[in-house]
Amino acid sequence: MAHQWNTEKTDRSPDFAAEEEAIRTNAVKARIEKSTESPTCRLCKEADETIDHILSCCKKIAQTDYKQPHNVVAQVVHWNLCQNYHLPVANNWWDHKPEKVTEIQVVPVAIGTLGTVPKELSKYLEEIGVDKVTISQLQKAALLGSARIIRRYIT
Ligand SMILES: [Zn+2]
């Protein structure tokens, strides 16, 4: 069974916290490796380049890269709901292309860039009838998006 973590609202998954210093952001290079390079973000040059900054705060990529993980999580949830209501849907969630929405119900489905989920997420998912994907699968979708951003910008 897939591993699931952080059903409490915290900043970090325990697995990731230990790994974070291994990702050589400019902040890690400056503070931990004592490099003479600036800790400033290589993209916006406005803040320290930490994992948090790259994954959730950098203005330079906010309108592009941050949308992808968000859209993937929404795609997975939408795919599940279409199945429940017997709407035409692809066999696999990753092939699903949601159509434009005309009527909405707002349900908070929040997954942090590092896989953090709020305590109430399972309740909300149950409320809207998401029963074919697990929270772990949603966390994985969000984390893959974060990994993609890190691979793209931190070299
Ligand atoms: Zn930045």
Residues whose N, C-alpha, C, O or C-beta is under 5 A from the ligand:
A	BS01	ZN	C41 L43 C44 K45 C58 K59
